[in-house]
Amino acid sequence: MRKKLKIILPIIAAVILIIAAVIVIIPAIQTGDFASRAEKVVQVPDLNNGFVPQGLEFLPESEVYLVSGYLGETAQIKVIGENTSFSVSLYNADRSDFSSHAGGVCRIGNFVYISGEQNIYAFKLSDVLSGSAALVGKFPTNNRASFCFADEKYLYVGEYYFGSFYPTAESHHIKTPAGDENNALVFAFPIDENQPLGVKTEPEFAFSITGSAQGMEIVGNTAYLSLSDRISGSRLISYDISSAKIGQFGKIPLIYLDSSNLVGSQPMFPQSEGIVYVDGKMHILFESAANKYLIGRLFGADFIYSLAI
């Protein structure tokens, strides 16, 4: 028995060391200079209580962040600022609990939108800031609706692809002019204050993007994608939209984001999620510090970070 233990114990120790290397050392190497370049902004609350953060938005007039995510089957929004932190209870129109992955959150005018389950869900901004908001409407996006963001003209809704685990429609698997295999689409819905939910429900154009995207932002002529990975670390990649080739997807223009117009790639902590541009810096959210994963606690990923771009 003792001889067997002498053989087995070193093997177990070796396995533990290998697992530790994969979980800790490799991601630390892969994140490059992110830890030294990025700055902690504000801590994400309730990670110890099971909240898993997903989407990120910033409200400049009140200087607070909106963080969407889920707690079990229930969707939540956290309102976080320097001196503010509270949870927003979300409900369906009949006041039942609102269930969603809540992969993205963004604000346009008097609406706050959550993306998930192939839909955009709309809530009133005033209700969100009061701490309790009921669904006022929704519309289908014809993609996975994994994340969303907005600029002055459009509400953008994108999707996450990861093989058979998180598949996208076969029609969204597109070979780009550069020869890349893109597997996801981002649809652009025009903002229209005369519409019941503040936007038109048919897209005007689309982006063809790579898989593993959990967030997106457009700054000038540059598109940024938050590409998420649990083991090898995440990346903030950027594309020059002005040099992108344009094709067609059904009746709408399709802009290819591929290797021909890729202009940057910044390694980050594992499991990056939503991103939002604020005052010359990209602000980045991570889910890896949630109790569901925990690995992010080793890197301080329980904070929103800002990165000069």
C-alpha positions in Angstrom: 0.0 0.0 0.0 2.8 2.4 0.9 4.6 1.6 -2.3 1.5 2.4 -4.3 1.1 5.7 -2.4 4.7 6.6 -3.2 3.9 6.1 -6.8 0.4 7.7 -6.9 1.1 10.8 -4.8 3.8 12.3 -7.1 1.5 11.7 -10.0 -1.3 13.5 -8.3 1.0 16.4 -7.4 2.2 16.6 -10.9 -1.3 16.8 -12.2 -2.2 19.5 -9.7 0.9 21.5 -10.8 -0.1 21.1 -14.5 -3.7 22.3 -13.7 -2.3 25.2 -11.8 0.0 26.2 -14.7 -3.0 26.1 -17.1 -5.3 28.1 -14.8 -2.8 30.6 -13.4 0.5 30.8 -15.3 -0.6 30.6 -18.9 -3.3 33.2 -18.6 -0.9 35.5 -16.7 1.6 35.2 -19.6 -1.1 35.6 -22.3 -2.5 38.9 -20.8 0.8 40.6 -21.7 1.0 44.2 -20.5 -2.7 44.6 -19.7 -2.2 44.7 -16.0 0.4 47.4 -16.2 -1.5 49.5 -18.8 -5.1 49.2 -17.5 -6.5 51.0 -14.5 -9.1 49.8 -12.0 -12.2 52.0 -12.1 -14.9 50.5 -9.9 -15.6 47.2 -8.3 -18.5 45.0 -9.6 -20.7 44.1 -6.6 -22.4 40.8 -5.7 -19.9 38.5 -7.4 -19.8 36.5 -4.1 -23.6 36.1 -4.2 -23.7 34.5 -7.6 -24.1 37.5 -9.9 -22.4 36.9 -13.3 -21.7 40.2 -15.2 -22.2 40.4 -18.9 -22.9 43.8 -20.5 -21.6 47.3 -19.8 -22.9 50.8 -20.4 -21.9 54.2 -19.1 -24.3 57.1 -18.3 -22.3 60.3 -18.5 -24.9 62.6 -17.0 -25.0 60.7 -13.8 -21.5 59.2 -14.0 -22.6 55.6 -13.3 -22.2 52.3 -15.1 -24.9 49.9 -16.0 -23.8 46.3 -15.7 -26.2 43.6 -16.9 -26.0 40.0 -15.9 -27.8 37.1 -14.4 -28.3 35.7 -10.9 -29.5 32.1 -11.4 -32.3 32.4 -14.0 -33.1 36.0 -13.2 -31.6 39.0 -15.1 -30.4 42.0 -13.2 -28.8 45.4 -13.8 -26.3 46.8 -11.4 -26.0 50.6 -11.2 -22.4 51.4 -10.1 -20.6 54.7 -9.5 -18.0 56.2 -7.3 -20.5 56.7 -4.5 -23.4 54.6 -5.8 -24.1 50.9 -6.0 -27.5 49.3 -6.2 -29.3 46.4 -7.9 -32.2 46.9 -10.3 -35.0 44.4 -10.2 -36.3 43.5 -13.6 -39.8 42.3 -14.4 -42.0 41.2 -17.3 -45.0 43.3 -18.0 -47.1 41.1 -15.7 -44.6 41.7 -12.9 -43.2 38.2 -13.0 -39.4 37.9 -12.7 -37.6 38.8 -15.9 -35.4 35.8 -17.0 -32.5 36.4 -19.4 -28.8 35.8 -19.9 -28.7 39.6 -20.2 -25.6 39.5 -22.4 -25.6 43.1 -23.3 -26.9 46.5 -22.0 -27.0 49.9 -23.7 -29.0 53.1 -23.4 -30.6 55.3 -26.1 -32.5 58.3 -25.0 -35.2 57.3 -22.4 -34.7 53.5 -23.1 -32.3 50.9 -21.6 -32.0 47.8 -23.8 -30.9 44.4 -22.8 -29.9 41.8 -25.4 -30.4 38.0 -25.0 -32.2 35.0 -26.4 -32.4 36.4 -29.9 -34.2 39.5 -28.7 -33.8 43.1 -27.7 -35.7 43.9 -24.5 -36.6 47.5 -23.7 -37.0 49.2 -20.3 -37.5 52.8 -19.3 -34.4 54.5 -18.1 -36.2 56.3 -15.3 -37.5 53.0 -14.0 -34.0 51.5 -14.1 -32.6 54.3 -12.1 -35.4 54.0 -9.6 -34.3 50.4 -8.9 -37.3 48.5 -10.4 -38.2 48.3 -14.1 -40.8 46.4 -16.0 -40.4 45.3 -19.6 -42.1 47.8 -22.0 -41.4 45.9 -25.2 -39.2 43.6 -27.2 -38.4 42.6 -30.8 -36.4 39.8 -32.5 -33.0 40.4 -33.8 -32.5 37.4 -36.0 -29.2 36.5 -34.3 -28.2 35.3 -30.9 -28.3 38.8 -29.4 -25.3 38.1 -27.2 -24.3 41.8 -26.8 -25.4 45.2 -27.8 -24.1 48.8 -28.0 -25.2 52.1 -29.5 -23.9 55.2 -31.1 -25.7 58.4 -32.3 -27.4 56.6 -35.2 -27.8 52.9 -34.5 -28.5 50.2 -31.9 -26.1 47.4 -32.7 -26.8 43.8 -31.7 -24.2 41.1 -32.1 -23.7 37.5 -31.3 -21.2 35.1 -29.7 -20.1 32.0 -31.5 -18.2 29.1 -30.0 -18.5 25.9 -32.1 -21.3 23.5 -31.2 -21.5 24.9 -27.7 -22.7 28.3 -28.9 -23.7 27.9 -32.5 -25.0 30.6 -34.9 -27.2 30.3 -37.9 -25.4 28.6 -40.9 -26.2 31.7 -43.0 -24.0 33.7 -40.6 -21.0 31.5 -41.4 -19.3 33.6 -44.1 -16.0 33.4 -45.9 -14.7 37.0 -46.1 -12.8 38.6 -49.0 -9.6 38.0 -47.1 -10.3 34.3 -46.9 -11.2 34.3 -43.1 -14.1 32.2 -41.8 -16.4 34.6 -39.9 -19.2 33.0 -37.9 -21.3 35.8 -36.5 -23.2 38.9 -37.4 -23.8 42.3 -35.8 -27.0 44.0 -37.0 -27.4 47.8 -37.0 -30.9 49.0 -36.2 -31.6 52.7 -36.9 -32.5 55.0 -34.0 -35.9 56.5 -34.6 -37.6 58.3 -31.7 -40.9 58.1 -33.4 -40.8 54.3 -33.1 -42.5 52.7 -30.0 -39.2 51.4 -28.7 -37.0 54.2 -30.0 -35.5 52.2 -32.8 -36.6 50.6 -36.1 -36.9 46.8 -35.8 -35.4 46.0 -39.2 -31.6 46.4 -39.6 -30.1 48.8 -42.1 -26.8 47.0 -42.5 -24.6 44.3 -40.7 -21.0 43.5 -39.8 -19.5 40.1 -40.4 -17.3 39.3 -37.4 -15.2 36.5 -36.0 -16.4 34.2 -33.2 -15.9 34.6 -29.4 -17.0 38.2 -29.4 -18.7 39.3 -26.1 -18.8 43.0 -26.7 -18.2 45.7 -29.4 -17.8 49.4 -29.6 -17.2 51.8 -32.5 -14.9 54.9 -32.1 -14.6 57.0 -35.2 -13.7 54.7 -38.0 -12.4 51.9 -35.7 -14.4 49.0 -34.5 -13.3 47.2 -31.3 -14.3 43.7 -30.3 -14.0 42.0 -26.9 -12.9 38.5 -27.8 -13.3 36.3 -24.7 -11.4 33.1 -23.7 -11.4 31.3 -20.4 -7.9 29.8 -20.6 -5.6 31.7 -22.9 -6.8 35.1 -22.0 -9.0 37.5 -23.9 -8.2 40.1 -26.6 -9.3 43.6 -27.5 -9.0 43.6 -31.3 -9.6 46.6 -33.5 -10.5 47.1 -37.2 -10.3 50.0 -39.6 -13.9 50.2 -40.9 -12.9 52.7 -43.6 -10.8 50.1 -45.4 -13.3 47.2 -45.0 -14.8 45.4 -48.0 -18.5 45.6 -48.3 -20.8 42.8 -49.6 -24.4 41.9 -49.2 -26.4 39.9 -46.7 -29.9 39.4 -48.1 -31.2 42.9 -48.8 -28.7 44.8 -46.6 -25.0 45.8 -46.9 -22.6 43.6 -45.1 -19.3 45.1 -43.8 -16.5 42.5 -43.4 -14.3 42.8 -40.3 -11.4 40.5 -41.1 -7.6 40.2 -41.3 -7.4 42.6 -44.2 -8.5 45.5 -42.0 -7.3 44.3 -38.5 -5.2 47.0 -37.0 -4.7 46.0 -33.4 -4.8 43.3 -30.8 -4.4 43.9 -27.0 -4.2 40.8 -24.7 -6.5 41.1 -21.6 -7.5 39.0 -18.6 -9.6 35.9 -19.2 -13.3 36.1 -20.0 -13.7 39.7 -21.1 -17.3 40.8 -21.6 -18.9 44.1 -22.5 -16.9 47.2 -23.4 -17.8 50.9 -23.5 -15.7 53.9 -24.7 -15.5 56.8 -22.2 -13.2 59.9 -22.5 -10.5 58.4 -24.6 -10.4 55.0 -22.8 -12.0 51.7 -23.4 -13.7 50.4 -20.3 -13.8 46.6 -20.0 -15.9 44.2 -17.9 -14.9 40.6 -17.0 -17.0 37.7 -15.8 -14.1 35.5 -14.7 -14.2 36.8 -11.0 -17.8 35.6 -10.5 -18.3 32.6 -8.2 -19.2 30.6 -11.2 -15.6 30.8 -12.4 -13.4 32.4 -9.7 -10.2 32.4 -11.8 -10.5 36.2 -12.2 -10.0 36.7 -8.5 -6.3 35.9 -9.1 -6.0 38.8 -11.5 -8.3 41.4 -9.9 -11.0 40.9 -12.6 -13.7 41.9 -10.1 -13.2 45.5 -11.3 -14.2 47.4 -14.4 -10.9 48.4 -16.0 -10.1 51.4 -18.3 -7.5 51.2 -21.0 -6.2 54.1 -23.1 -6.6 53.5 -26.8 
